[in-house]
């Protein structure tokens, strides 16, 4: 019997950085990066731009803006019931895969706030209003709220965001621009409805996750996607996958050609945006963030990676980029953080550094 290889935390860290384009910036288009990463977290409209800047050589933020304006990329609810910017192709291919999860998570949160609301009736009432012109969730909810007296419009709007496949339209999400969160349907914006869910679509999503985040356990895939029933997919794929173990003896799955760099490979300083999936995309986040700092990742902190691990947070206020270390940094590390910070400030048009 072949002995299963154990990968320690540093090996997993370097594999993750390489596949996330954080070990070396890549000469790729923004579109290609979105495809590989299966989108970027976009709860905060400007954050994906920092995510791409940290991953791509000579990234121009107007490139992503153009994709959104031309409807080649969209902002929509997908993984974990959170907003992501994804390619239009992925919005069509993945929405049906995530639809049951979106509705289940919405209902778990809102069921006590929606007494007497028939979800199918709510979706049928709201959809035509979004198709007429881009609307805010609460605007549509107020127009139909009379059907359910006593139910708050904000709760109806929150439910609609999951029941009806929607995209947020520009100027929301464009670089350096502000705009209300107006929504229209995926079908109206992209000219076709989401494709039906199939086991093959789930299997494809699992393989793409492993290519961009692996090696990883089934629990990690579930934590990233929010989906249940993934064991069936892993079982179907198992003969096509490499299998490792981590130091906790968990089985880790991986695509056959997934990069596994030498664990001793140096890792450059990288600045991450809020809610970046490189930190959130696992059940066990120990490969990149210490347990005592994990709570910061769901609170919207922006992180600085030093030697491949979360080692500081950063803010940008009034043109001042502030870096606050989470551990003592050596003189060399501080110099590298400062150099990367100055490059990031150039993305924003300049400013000063506090470190």
ROSESE-625589 format. One line per 3 residues: their letters; for each residue x, y negated, z negated of N, C-alpha, C, O. Coordinates in steps of 0.1 Angstrom, whole numbers, plus 5000, padded with zeros to 4 digits. Example, Ala and Ser with C-alpha at 12.3 -4.5 7.8 and 13.67 -1.06 7.14 Angstrom:
! ROSESE-625589
AS = 5132,5057,4922,5123,5045,4922,5132,5033,4922,5142,5033,4915; 5128,5022,4929,5137,5011,4929,5129,5000,4921,5134,4989,4920
END
This chain:
! ROSESE-625589
XXX = 5008,5012,5000,5000,5000,5000,5009,4987,5000,5018,4986,4992; 5006,4978,5009,5014,4966,5010,5011,4957,4997,4999,4955,4994; 5021,4952,4991,5020,4944,4979,5015,4930,4983,5021,4924,4992
XXX = 5005,4925,4977,5000,4912,4981,5009,4901,4975,5013,4901,4964; 5012,4891,4984,5021,4880,4981,5014,4870,4971,5002,4867,4974; 5021,4866,4961,5016,4856,4952,5022,4842,4956,5034,4841,4957
XXX = 5013,4832,4957,5017,4819,4960,5016,4810,4948,5005,4809,4942; 5027,4804,4944,5026,4795,4932,5021,4781,4936,5018,4778,4947; 5019,4773,4925,5013,4760,4927,5021,4751,4937,5014,4744,4945
XXX = 5034,4752,4937,5042,4744,4946,5040,4748,4960,5040,4740,4970; 5040,4761,4963,5038,4767,4976,5024,4762,4981,5023,4758,4993; 5014,4763,4973,5000,4759,4977,5000,4744,4980,4993,4739,4989
XXX = 5007,4736,4972,5008,4722,4973,5014,4718,4987,5008,4710,4994; 5025,4724,4990,5032,4721,5003,5023,4725,5015,5023,4719,5025; 5017,4737,5013,5008,4741,5024,4997,4731,5026,4993,4727,5038
XXX = 4991,4726,5015,4980,4717,5016,4984,4704,5022,4978,4698,5031; 4996,4699,5018,5001,4686,5023,5003,4687,5038,5000,4678,5046; 5009,4698,5042,5012,4700,5056,5000,4700,5065,4999,4694,5075
XXX = 4990,4707,5060,4977,4709,5068,4969,4696,5068,4960,4694,5076; 4971,4688,5057,4963,4676,5056,4971,4664,5063,4967,4652,5061; 4982,4667,5069,4990,4656,5076,4996,4647,5066,4998,4635,5069
XXX = 4999,4651,5053,5004,4643,5043,5019,4646,5040,5025,4639,5032; 5024,4656,5047,5038,4659,5046,5046,4652,5057,5057,4647,5054; 5039,4651,5068,5045,4643,5079,5033,4636,5087,5024,4643,5090
XXX = 5034,4623,5089,5024,4617,5097,5024,4623,5111,5035,4625,5117; 5012,4624,5117,5011,4631,5129,5008,4621,5141,5002,4611,5139; 5013,4625,5153,5010,4617,5165,4997,4622,5171,4997,4629,5181
XXX = 4986,4619,5164,4973,4624,5169,4964,4612,5170,4966,4601,5164; 4953,4614,5177,4942,4604,5178,4934,4605,5165,4934,4615,5158; 4927,4594,5162,4918,4595,5150,4907,4605,5152,4903,4612,5143
XXX = 4903,4607,5165,4892,4617,5168,4898,4631,5165,4891,4639,5158; 4910,4634,5169,4916,4647,5167,4918,4650,5152,4916,4661,5147; 4921,4639,5144,4923,4641,5130,4910,4644,5123,4909,4652,5115
XXX = 4899,4636,5127,4886,4639,5122,4882,4654,5124,4876,4660,5116; 4884,4658,5136,4881,4672,5140,4889,4682,5131,4883,4691,5125; 4901,4680,5129,4909,4689,5122,4905,4689,5107,4904,4700,5101
XXX = 4903,4678,5101,4900,4676,5087,4885,4679,5084,4882,4679,5072; 4877,4681,5094,4863,4683,5093,4857,4670,5086,4849,4671,5077; 4862,4659,5091,4857,4646,5086,4865,4641,5074,4873,4648,5068
XXX = 4861,4629,5070,4867,4622,5058,4856,4617,5050,4846,4612,5054; 4858,4618,5036,4848,4613,5027,4846,4598,5030,4856,4591,5032; 4834,4594,5030,4831,4580,5034,4820,4573,5024,4812,4565,5029
XXX = 4820,4577,5012,4811,4571,5002,4813,4556,5002,4803,4548,5002; 4826,4552,5002,4829,4538,5003,4833,4535,5018,4842,4542,5023; 4826,4525,5024,4828,4524,5039,4842,4522,5044,4845,4527,5055
XXX = 4851,4515,5037,4864,4512,5042,4874,4523,5039,4885,4523,5045; 4871,4532,5030,4881,4542,5025,4886,4551,5036,4898,4554,5036; 4878,4556,5046,4884,4565,5056,4896,4559,5063,4904,4566,5068
XXX = 4896,4546,5064,4907,4540,5072,4921,4542,5065,4931,4544,5071; 4921,4541,5052,4933,4544,5044,4936,4559,5045,4948,4562,5047; 4926,4567,5045,4929,4582,5047,4936,4585,5060,4945,4593,5060
XXX = 4931,4578,5071,4938,4581,5084,4951,4574,5085,4961,4579,5090; 4953,4562,5079,4966,4555,5079,4976,4563,5072,4988,4563,5077; 4973,4570,5061,4983,4578,5054,4986,4591,5062,4996,4598,5058
XXX = 4978,4595,5072,4980,4607,5079,4985,4606,5093,4991,4616,5098; 4983,4595,5099,4986,4593,5113,4997,4583,5116,4997,4572,5109; 5006,4586,5125,5016,4576,5129,5010,4565,5137,5002,4567,5146
XXX = 5014,4552,5134,5009,4540,5141,4994,4540,5142,4989,4536,5153; 4987,4543,5131,4973,4543,5131,4967,4528,5133,4972,4519,5125; 4958,4526,5142,4952,4513,5143,4937,4515,5138,4930,4523,5144
XXX = 4933,4508,5128,4920,4510,5122,4909,4507,5133,4898,4512,5131; 4912,4498,5143,4901,4496,5153,4898,4508,5161,4888,4509,5167; 4907,4518,5161,4905,4530,5168,4893,4538,5162,4884,4542,5169
XXX = 4892,4539,5149,4881,4545,5142,4868,4537,5144,4858,4542,5146; 4870,4524,5142,4858,4515,5145,4852,4517,5158,4840,4518,5160; 4860,4518,5168,4855,4521,5182,4848,4534,5183,4838,4535,5190
XXX = 4853,4544,5177,4846,4557,5177,4832,4556,5171,4823,4562,5176; 4831,4548,5160,4818,4546,5154,4809,4538,5163,4797,4541,5164; 4814,4527,5168,4806,4519,5177,4801,4526,5190,4790,4524,5194
XXX = 4810,4535,5195,4806,4542,5207,4799,4555,5204,4795,4563,5213; 4796,4558,5191,4788,4569,5187,4795,4582,5189,4789,4593,5190; 4808,4582,5190,4816,4594,5191,4819,4599,5177,4823,4611,5175
XXX = 4818,4590,5167,4819,4594,5153,4808,4588,5145,4803,4577,5149; 4803,4594,5135,4791,4589,5127,4794,4591,5112,4802,4599,5108; 4786,4583,5105,4786,4584,5090,4773,4591,5086,4762,4587,5089
XXX = 4774,4603,5080,4762,4611,5077,4764,4620,5065,4776,4622,5061; 4754,4624,5058,4755,4633,5047,4758,4647,5052,4752,4653,5061; 4768,4653,5046,4772,4667,5048,4777,4673,5036,4769,4675,5026
XXX = 4790,4677,5035,4795,4684,5024,4792,4678,5011,4793,4666,5008; 4787,4687,5002,4784,4683,4988,4774,4672,4986,4773,4666,4976; 4766,4670,4997,4756,4660,4997,4762,4646,4995,4758,4637,4988
XXX = 4774,4644,5002,4781,4631,5002,4783,4626,5016,4783,4634,5025; 4784,4613,5017,4787,4607,5030,4800,4611,5036,4810,4609,5028; 4801,4615,5048,4814,4617,5055,4813,4610,5068,4803,4609,5074
XXX = 4825,4606,5073,4826,4602,5087,4831,4614,5095,4842,4619,5092; 4824,4618,5105,4827,4630,5112,4825,4627,5127,4819,4617,5131; 4830,4636,5136,4828,4634,5150,4813,4637,5153,4807,4644,5145
XXX = 4808,4631,5163,4794,4633,5167,4792,4648,5169,4781,4654,5166; 4802,4655,5175,4800,4669,5177,4798,4677,5164,4790,4686,5163; 4806,4673,5154,4804,4680,5141,4791,4676,5134,4785,4684,5128
XXX = 4786,4664,5136,4773,4660,5130,4762,4669,5136,4753,4673,5129; 4763,4672,5149,4753,4680,5155,4755,4695,5151,4745,4702,5149; 4767,4699,5150,4770,4713,5148,4768,4717,5133,4765,4729,5130
XXX = 4770,4708,5124,4771,4712,5110,4759,4707,5101,4757,4712,5090; 4750,4699,5107,4739,4694,5098,4730,4706,5094,4726,4707,5083; 4726,4714,5104,4717,4725,5100,4724,4735,5091,4717,4741,5082
XXX = 4737,4737,5092,4744,4745,5082,4743,4740,5068,4741,4748,5058; 4743,4727,5066,4742,4721,5053,4728,4717,5049,4726,4714,5037; 4718,4718,5058,4705,4713,5054,4699,4720,5042,4694,4713,5033
XXX = 4699,4733,5040,4694,4739,5028,4701,4734,5015,4694,4732,5005; 4714,4733,5016,4721,4728,5004,4717,4713,5001,4715,4710,4989; 4716,4705,5011,4712,4691,5009,4698,4690,5002,4697,4682,4993
XXX = 4689,4698,5007,4675,4697,5001,4675,4703,4987,4669,4698,4978; 4683,4714,4985,4683,4720,4972,4690,4711,4961,4685,4709,4950; 4701,4704,4965,4707,4695,4956,4698,4683,4953,4697,4678,4942
XXX = 4692,4678,4964,4683,4667,4962,4671,4670,4952,4668,4663,4943; 4666,4682,4954,4654,4686,4946,4658,4689,4932,4651,4686,4923; 4670,4694,4930,4675,4696,4916,4677,4683,4908,4675,4683,4896
XXX = 4680,4673,4916,4682,4660,4909,4669,4652,4908,4667,4645,4898; 4659,4653,4918,4648,4644,4918,4634,4651,4915,4624,4644,4915; 4634,4664,4913,4621,4670,4913,4612,4664,4902,4600,4664,4904
XXX = 4617,4660,4891,4609,4654,4880,4604,4640,4884,4595,4635,4878; 4611,4634,4894,4607,4621,4898,4598,4621,4910,4594,4610,4914; 4595,4632,4915,4586,4633,4927,4574,4642,4924,4571,4651,4932
XXX = 4566,4639,4914,4554,4647,4911,4544,4645,4922,4540,4634,4926; 4539,4657,4927,4529,4656,4937,4533,4653,4951,4525,4652,4960; 4546,4652,4953,4552,4648,4966,4554,4661,4974,4562,4670,4970
XXX = 4548,4663,4985,4550,4674,4995,4562,4669,5004,4561,4660,5011; 4573,4677,5003,4585,4673,5010,4583,4673,5025,4589,4664,5032; 4576,4682,5030,4574,4683,5045,4565,4670,5049,4568,4665,5059
XXX = 4556,4667,5041,4548,4655,5044,4556,4642,5043,4555,4633,5051; 4565,4642,5033,4574,4630,5032,4583,4629,5044,4584,4618,5049; 4589,4640,5048,4598,4639,5060,4590,4635,5072,4595,4627,5080
XXX = 4578,4641,5074,4570,4637,5086,4566,4623,5086,4565,4617,5097; 4563,4617,5074,4560,4603,5074,4571,4594,5076,4570,4583,5082; 4583,4598,5071,4595,4589,5072,4602,4589,5085,4607,4579,5090
XXX = 4602,4601,5091,4610,4602,5104,4607,4592,5114,4616,4586,5120; 4594,4590,5118,4591,4581,5129,4596,4566,5126,4599,4559,5135; 4596,4563,5113,4600,4549,5110,4615,4547,5112,4620,4537,5116
XXX = 4623,4558,5109,4638,4557,5112,4640,4557,5127,4650,4551,5132; 4632,4564,5134,4634,4565,5149,4630,4553,5156,4635,4550,5167; 4621,4545,5150,4617,4532,5157,4629,4522,5157,4632,4517,5168
XXX = 4636,4520,5146,4647,4512,5146,4655,4515,5133,4649,4520,5124; 4668,4512,5133,4676,4516,5120,4670,4508,5108,4667,4496,5109; 4668,4516,5098,4661,4510,5086,4669,4515,5073,4676,4525,5073
XXX = 4668,4507,5063,4673,4511,5050,4664,4521,5044,4652,4521,5046; 4669,4530,5036,4661,4541,5030,4649,4535,5021,4638,4540,5023; 4652,4525,5013,4642,4519,5005,4631,4512,5013,4619,4511,5009
XXX = 4635,4506,5025,4625,4500,5033,4615,4510,5038,4603,4507,5038; 4619,4521,5043,4610,4531,5048,4602,4537,5037,4590,4539,5038; 4608,4539,5025,4601,4544,5014,4590,4535,5009,4579,4540,5006
XXX = 4592,4522,5009,4582,4513,5005,4570,4513,5014,4559,4512,5010; 4572,4515,5027,4561,4515,5037,4552,4527,5035,4540,4526,5038; 4557,4538,5030,4549,4550,5029,4546,4554,5014,4540,4564,5011
XXX = 4551,4545,5005,4550,4548,4990,4535,4549,4986,4532,4556,4976; 4526,4542,4993,4512,4543,4989,4506,4557,4989,4496,4559,4982; 4512,4566,4996,4507,4580,4996,4509,4587,4982,4503,4596,4979
XXX = 4519,4582,4975,4523,4588,4962,4524,4577,4951,4535,4574,4947; 4513,4572,4947,4513,4562,4936,4521,4567,4924,4520,4578,4919; 4529,4557,4919,4536,4560,4907,4550,4566,4909,4558,4567,4900
XXX = 4553,4570,4922,4566,4575,4925,4575,4563,4930,4571,4556,4939; 4587,4562,4924,4595,4550,4928,4600,4552,4942,4604,4562,4947; 4601,4540,4949,4605,4540,4963,4620,4545,4964,4623,4551,4974
XXX = 4628,4541,4954,4642,4546,4955,4643,4561,4955,4652,4566,4961; 4634,4568,4948,4635,4582,4947,4630,4588,4960,4635,4598,4965; 4619,4582,4966,4615,4586,4979,4625,4585,4990,4627,4593,4998
XXX = 4632,4573,4989,4643,4571,4999,4655,4580,4997,4660,4585,5007; 4658,4583,4985,4669,4593,4982,4665,4607,4988,4673,4613,4994; 4653,4611,4986,4648,4623,4991,4648,4623,5007,4653,4633,5013
XXX = 4644,4612,5013,4644,4611,5027,4658,4613,5033,4660,4618,5044; 4668,4608,5026,4682,4609,5031,4686,4623,5033,4695,4626,5041; 4680,4632,5026,4684,4647,5027,4674,4654,5036,4677,4663,5043
XXX = 4661,4650,5036,4651,4657,5043,4652,4655,5058,4649,4663,5066; 4656,4642,5062,4656,4638,5076,4671,4637,5080,4678,4629,5073; 4676,4644,5090,4690,4642,5095,4692,4627,5100,4687,4623,5110
XXX = 4700,4620,5092,4702,4606,5095,4716,4602,5097,4725,4610,5092; 4719,4591,5103,4732,4586,5104,4731,4571,5100,4722,4564,5103; 4742,4566,5094,4743,4552,5091,4749,4545,5103,4759,4549,5108
XXX = 4743,4534,5107,4747,4528,5120,4756,4515,5117,4755,4509,5106; 4765,4512,5126,4773,4500,5125,4764,4487,5125,4753,4487,5130; 4769,4476,5118,4783,4474,5114,4788,4481,5102,4800,4480,5098
XXX = 4779,4488,5095,4783,4496,5083,4794,4506,5087,4793,4513,5097; 4805,4505,5080,4816,4514,5082,4827,4510,5092,4836,4517,5095; 4825,4498,5098,4835,4492,5107,4846,4486,5099,4844,4480,5088
XXX = 4858,4486,5104,4870,4480,5097,4868,4465,5095,4866,4458,5104; 4869,4461,5082,4868,4447,5079,4855,4441,5080,4853,4429,5079; 4845,4449,5082,4831,4444,5084,4822,4449,5072,4825,4459,5066
XXX = 4812,4441,5070,4802,4445,5060,4788,4447,5067,4786,4440,5077; 4780,4455,5062,4767,4457,5068,4758,4465,5059,4763,4474,5051; 4745,4463,5059,4736,4471,5051,4736,4485,5056,4739,4488,5067
XXX = 4732,4494,5047,4732,4508,5050,4719,4512,5057,4710,4517,5051; 4719,4509,5070,4707,4511,5078,4709,4525,5085,4720,4528,5090; 4698,4532,5086,4698,4546,5091,4689,4548,5103,4678,4542,5103
XXX = 4693,4557,5112,4684,4562,5122,4686,4577,5122,4695,4582,5116; 4678,4584,5130,4679,4598,5131,4691,4602,5139,4695,4595,5148; 4697,4614,5136,4708,4620,5144,4703,4621,5159,4711,4617,5168
XXX = 4691,4625,5161,4686,4627,5174,4685,4614,5182,4688,4614,5194; 4680,4604,5175,4679,4591,5182,4692,4585,5185,4694,4579,5196; 4702,4586,5176,4715,4580,5178,4724,4588,5188,4731,4582,5196
XXX = 4723,4601,5187,4732,4609,5196,4725,4615,5208,4732,4622,5216; 4712,4614,5209,4705,4618,5221,4701,4633,5221,4696,4638,5230; 4704,4640,5210,4700,4654,5208,4699,4658,5194,4705,4652,5185
XXX = 4691,4668,5190,4689,4671,5176,4701,4680,5172,4708,4686,5180; 4703,4682,5159,4713,4691,5154,4710,4705,5159,4698,4709,5161; 4721,4713,5162,4719,4726,5167,4715,4736,5156,4718,4733,5144
XXX = 4707,4746,5158,4703,4755,5148,4714,4762,5140,4725,4764,5146; 4712,4765,5128,4722,4772,5119,4723,4787,5124,4713,4793,5127; 4735,4792,5124,4738,4806,5127,4749,4811,5118,4757,4803,5113
XXX = 4750,4824,5116,4761,4829,5108,4775,4826,5114,4784,4823,5107; 4775,4825,5128,4787,4821,5135,4791,4807,5131,4803,4804,5130; 4782,4798,5130,4785,4784,5126,4791,4784,5112,4800,4776,5110
XXX = 4786,4792,5103,4791,4792,5089,4806,4798,5090,4815,4792,5083; 4807,4808,5097,4821,4814,5098,4831,4804,5104,4842,4803,5100; 4826,4797,5114,4835,4787,5120,4839,4776,5110,4850,4771,5110
XXX = 4829,4772,5102,4832,4762,5092,4842,4767,5082,4852,4760,5078; 4841,4780,5078,4850,4786,5068,4865,4786,5074,4874,4782,5067; 4866,4790,5087,4879,4790,5093,4885,4776,5094,4897,4775,5092
XXX = 4877,4767,5097,4882,4753,5098,4887,4748,5084,4897,4741,5083; 4879,4751,5074,4883,4747,5061,4897,4753,5057,4906,4746,5053; 4898,4766,5060,4911,4773,5057,4922,4767,5065,4933,4765,5059
XXX = 4920,4763,5077,4930,4757,5085,4935,4744,5080,4947,4741,5081; 4926,4736,5074,4929,4723,5069,4932,4722,5054,4938,4712,5049; 4928,4732,5046,4929,4732,5032,4936,4744,5026,4940,4744,5014
XXX = 4937,4755,5033,4941,4768,5028,4956,4769,5025,4963,4760,5027; 4959,4781,5019,4951,4792,5015,4942,4788,5003,4945,4779,4995; 4930,4794,5003,4920,4790,4993,4911,4802,4989,4910,4811,4997
XXX = 4905,4801,4977,4896,4811,4973,4882,4808,4977,4879,4797,4982; 4873,4818,4977,4859,4816,4980,4853,4804,4972,4845,4796,4977; 4857,4804,4959,4852,4793,4951,4856,4779,4955,4849,4769,4954
XXX = 4868,4778,4961,4873,4766,4967,4865,4761,4979,4861,4750,4980; 4862,4771,4988,4854,4768,5000,4840,4763,4995,4835,4753,5001; 4834,4769,4985,4821,4765,4980,4822,4752,4974,4812,4743,4976
XXX = 4832,4749,4966,4833,4736,4960,4834,4724,4970,4829,4714,4968; 4842,4727,4981,4843,4717,4991,4830,4715,4999,4826,4703,5001; 4824,4725,5003,4812,4724,5011,4799,4722,5004,4790,4716,5009
XXX = 4798,4728,4992,4786,4728,4985,4777,4739,4989,4766,4741,4983; 4781,4748,4998,4773,4759,5003,4774,4771,4994,4784,4774,4988; 4763,4778,4994,4762,4791,4988,4763,4802,4998,4762,4799,5010
XXX = 4764,4815,4994,4764,4826,5003,4776,4827,5012,4776,4833,5022; 4787,4821,5007,4799,4822,5015,4807,4835,5014,4815,4838,5022; 4804,4843,5004,4810,4856,5003,4807,4864,5015,4815,4872,5020
XXX = 4794,4863,5020,4791,4871,5032,4799,4867,5044,4804,4875,5052; 4802,4854,5045,4810,4849,5056,4825,4854,5054,4831,4859,5064; 4830,4853,5042,4844,4858,5040,4845,4873,5043,4855,4877,5048
XXX = 4834,4880,5039,4834,4895,5042,4835,4897,5057,4842,4906,5061; 4827,4890,5064,4827,4891,5079,4840,4888,5085,4845,4895,5094; 4847,4878,5079,4860,4873,5085,4872,4880,5079,4883,4879,5085
XXX = 4870,4888,5069,4882,4893,5061,4893,4899,5070,4905,4897,5068; 4889,4908,5079,4899,4914,5087,4907,4905,5096,4917,4908,5101; 4902,4893,5098,4909,4883,5106,4917,4873,5098,4924,4865,5103
XXX = 4917,4875,5085,4924,4866,5076,4936,4872,5069,4937,4884,5067; 4945,4863,5065,4956,4867,5056,4951,4866,5042,4942,4857,5039; 4955,4874,5033,4951,4874,5019,4963,4873,5010,4973,4881,5011
XXX = 4963,4863,5001,4973,4861,4991,4967,4862,4977,4955,4864,4976; 4975,4860,4967,4970,4857,4954,4976,4845,4948,4988,4841,4952; 4969,4838,4939,4976,4827,4932,4980,4831,4919,4979,4843,4915
XXX = 4985,4822,4911,4991,4826,4898,4980,4830,4888,4983,4836,4877; 4968,4827,4891,4957,4832,4883,4951,4846,4887,4941,4851,4882; 4958,4851,4898,4954,4864,4903,4942,4863,4912,4936,4873,4915
XXX = 4937,4851,4915,4926,4850,4925,4930,4854,4939,4941,4851,4943; 4921,4860,4946,4924,4862,4960,4923,4849,4968,4913,4841,4966; 4933,4846,4976,4933,4834,4985,4932,4839,4999,4940,4848,5003
XXX = 4924,4832,5007,4922,4836,5021,4929,4825,5030,4929,4814,5026; 4933,4829,5042,4940,4820,5050,4938,4824,5065,4937,4836,5068; 4939,4814,5074,4939,4817,5088,4953,4823,5092,4963,4820,5085
XXX = 4954,4831,5102,4966,4838,5105,4978,4828,5108,4989,4831,5105; 4975,4817,5114,4985,4808,5118,4987,4796,5109,4993,4786,5113; 4981,4796,5097,4982,4785,5088,4996,4782,5083,5003,4792,5080
XXX = 5000,4770,5084,5014,4766,5080,5017,4768,5065,5009,4764,5057; 5028,4775,5062,5032,4777,5049,5047,4772,5048,5056,4779,5049; 5049,4759,5045,5062,4753,5045,5070,4759,5033,5065,4764,5024
XXX = 5083,4757,5034,5092,4760,5023,5087,4752,5011,5086,4740,5012; 5085,4758,4999,5080,4750,4987,5090,4739,4983,5086,4730,4976; 5103,4741,4988,5112,4730,4985,5112,4718,4994,5120,4709,4992
XXX = 5103,4718,5004,5103,4707,5013,5099,4694,5006,5090,4694,4999; 5107,4684,5008,5104,4671,5002,5091,4665,5006,5087,4667,5018; 5084,4659,4997,5071,4653,5000,5071,4638,4998,5075,4634,4988
XXX = 5068,4630,5009,5069,4616,5008,5057,4610,4999,5047,4617,4997; 5059,4598,4994,5048,4591,4987,5037,4589,4997,5039,4585,5009; 5025,4591,4993,5013,4588,5001,5002,4582,4992,5000,4585,4981
XXX = 4995,4572,4998,4984,4565,4991,4971,4571,4997,4969,4572,5009; 4963,4575,4987,4950,4582,4991,4938,4572,4988,4939,4565,4979; 4928,4573,4996,4916,4565,4994,4908,4571,4983,4910,4582,4978
XXX = 4897,4564,4979,4888,4570,4969,4881,4582,4974,4877,4583,4986; 4879,4592,4966,4872,4605,4969,4878,4613,4981,4871,4620,4988; 4891,4612,4983,4897,4619,4994,4895,4634,4991,4897,4639,4980
XXX = 4891,4642,5002,4889,4656,5000,4901,4664,4997,4900,4675,4993; 4913,4658,4999,4925,4666,4996,4925,4669,4981,4932,4678,4976; 4919,4660,4973,4918,4662,4959,4905,4669,4955,4904,4678,4946
XXX = 4894,4665,4961,4880,4670,4958,4877,4683,4964,4867,4690,4960; 4885,4688,4974,4881,4699,4982,4884,4713,4976,4885,4722,4984; 4884,4714,4963,4888,4727,4956,4880,4729,4943,4877,4719,4936
XXX = 4878,4741,4940,4873,4744,4926,4885,4743,4917,4883,4737,4906; 4896,4749,4920,4908,4747,4912,4917,4737,4919,4923,4740,4929; 4918,4725,4914,4925,4714,4920,4939,4713,4914,4946,4703,4917
XXX = 4944,4723,4907,4957,4723,4901,4968,4722,4911,4979,4718,4907; 4966,4725,4923,4977,4724,4933,4981,4710,4936,4992,4707,4942; 4972,4700,4932,4976,4686,4935,4973,4676,4924,4979,4665,4924
XXX = 4965,4680,4914,4963,4670,4903,4963,4678,4890,4957,4689,4889; 4968,4671,4880,4969,4677,4866,4955,4677,4860,4947,4668,4863; 4952,4687,4852,4939,4689,4846,4934,4676,4839,4922,4672,4839
XXX = 4943,4670,4831,4939,4658,4824,4935,4646,4832,4929,4637,4827; 4938,4646,4845,4935,4635,4854,4923,4638,4863,4919,4630,4871; 4918,4650,4862,4908,4655,4872,4896,4646,4871,4890,4643,4882
XXX = 4892,4641,4860,4880,4633,4859,4881,4620,4867,4871,4614,4871; 4893,4615,4869,4895,4603,4877,4891,4605,4892,4887,4596,4899; 4892,4618,4896,4889,4621,4910,4875,4619,4914,4871,4616,4925
XXX = 4866,4621,4904,4852,4620,4907,4847,4606,4902,4835,4603,4904; 4855,4598,4897,4852,4584,4892,4855,4574,4903,4853,4562,4901; 4861,4578,4914,4864,4569,4925,4878,4563,4924,4880,4553,4931
XXX = 4887,4568,4916,4900,4563,4916,4907,4566,4929,4905,4576,4935; 4916,4556,4933,4925,4558,4944,4938,4563,4939,4943,4557,4930; 4943,4573,4945,4955,4580,4940,4968,4577,4948,4967,4574,4960
XXX = 4979,4578,4941,4992,4578,4948,4998,4592,4946,5000,4596,4934; 5002,4598,4957,5010,4611,4956,5025,4608,4955,5030,4601,4964; 5031,4614,4945,5046,4613,4944,5050,4627,4942,5046,4635,4933
XXX = 5060,4632,4951,5064,4646,4951,5052,4655,4953,5051,4666,4948; 5042,4650,4961,5031,4658,4965,5020,4659,4954,5010,4666,4957; 5021,4652,4943,5010,4654,4933,5005,4640,4929,5012,4630,4930
XXX = 4993,4640,4924,4987,4627,4919,4995,4622,4907,4996,4629,4897; 5001,4610,4909,5011,4605,4899,5008,4591,4895,5014,4586,4885; 4998,4584,4902,4995,4570,4899,4981,4568,4905,4976,4575,4914
XXX = 4975,4557,4901,4963,4551,4907,4967,4538,4913,4977,4531,4909; 4959,4533,4923,4961,4520,4929,4948,4513,4931,4937,4519,4933; 4949,4500,4931,4937,4491,4933,4942,4480,4942,4954,4477,4943
XXX = 4933,4473,4949,4936,4462,4957,4925,4451,4954,4913,4453,4958; 4929,4441,4947,4920,4430,4943,4926,4417,4945,4937,4414,4941; 4919,4408,4953,4924,4395,4955,4938,4395,4962,4946,4386,4959
XXX = 4940,4404,4971,4953,4405,4978,4964,4411,4970,4976,4411,4975; 4962,4415,4958,4972,4421,4950,4970,4436,4949,4960,4441,4945; 4980,4444,4954,4979,4458,4953,4986,4463,4940,4998,4461,4938
XXX = 4978,4468,4931,4983,4472,4918,4985,4487,4917,4976,4494,4921; 4996,4492,4913,4999,4506,4911,5001,4508,4896,5009,4502,4889; 4993,4518,4891,4994,4521,4877,4998,4536,4875,4990,4545,4878
XXX = 5011,4539,4871,5015,4553,4870,5008,4561,4860,5004,4555,4849; 5006,4573,4863,5000,4583,4853,5011,4591,4846,5007,4598,4837; 5023,4589,4850,5035,4595,4843,5046,4586,4846,5046,4578,4855
XXX = 5057,4588,4838,5069,4579,4841,5075,4582,4855,5076,4594,4858; 5078,4572,4862,5084,4573,4875,5099,4570,4874,5103,4560,4868; 5107,4578,4881,5121,4575,4882,5123,4562,4890,5114,4557,4897
XXX = 5135,4556,4890,5138,4544,4897,5136,4547,4912,5131,4539,4920; 5141,4559,4917,5140,4563,4931,5125,4564,4935,5121,4560,4946; 5117,4570,4926,5103,4572,4929,5096,4558,4930,5087,4556,4938
XXX = 5099,4549,4921,5093,4536,4921,5097,4528,4934,5088,4521,4939; 5109,4530,4938,5113,4523,4950,5105,4529,4962,5101,4521,4971; 5103,4542,4963,5096,4548,4974,5081,4544,4973,5075,4541,4984
XXX = 5075,4543,4961,5062,4539,4960,5060,4524,4965,5051,4521,4972; 5070,4516,4961,5070,4502,4965,5071,4500,4980,5064,4492,4986; 5079,4508,4986,5081,4507,5001,5068,4511,5008,5063,4505,5017
XXX = 5061,4522,5003,5049,4526,5010,5038,4516,5007,5029,4514,5015; 5038,4510,4995,5028,4501,4991,5029,4488,5000,5018,4483,5004; 5041,4484,5003,5042,4472,5012,5037,4475,5026,5031,4467,5033
XXX = 5039,4488,5031,5034,4491,5044,5019,4491,5043,5012,4487,5053; 5013,4496,5032,4998,4496,5031,4993,4482,5031,4982,4479,5037; 5000,4473,5024,4995,4459,5024,4995,4453,5038,4987,4445,5041
XXX = 5004,4457,5046,5004,4452,5060,4992,4457,5067,4987,4449,5076; 4986,4468,5064,4974,4473,5070,4963,4463,5067,4954,4460,5075; 4963,4457,5055,4953,4448,5050,4956,4433,5054,4949,4424,5050
XXX = 4967,4431,5061,4970,4418,5064,4979,4411,5055,4981,4398,5056; 4986,4418,5046,4995,4412,5036,4990,4411,5022,4978,4413,5020; 4998,4407,5013,4995,4405,4999,5007,4408,4991,5018,4408,4996
XXX = 5005,4409,4978,5016,4411,4968,5014,4424,4961,5003,4430,4961; 5025,4429,4955,5025,4442,4948,5027,4440,4933,5036,4432,4929; 5020,4447,4926,5022,4448,4911,5025,4463,4908,5016,4471,4909
X = 5037,4466,4903,5041,4479,4900,5049,4479,4887,5053,4490,4882
END
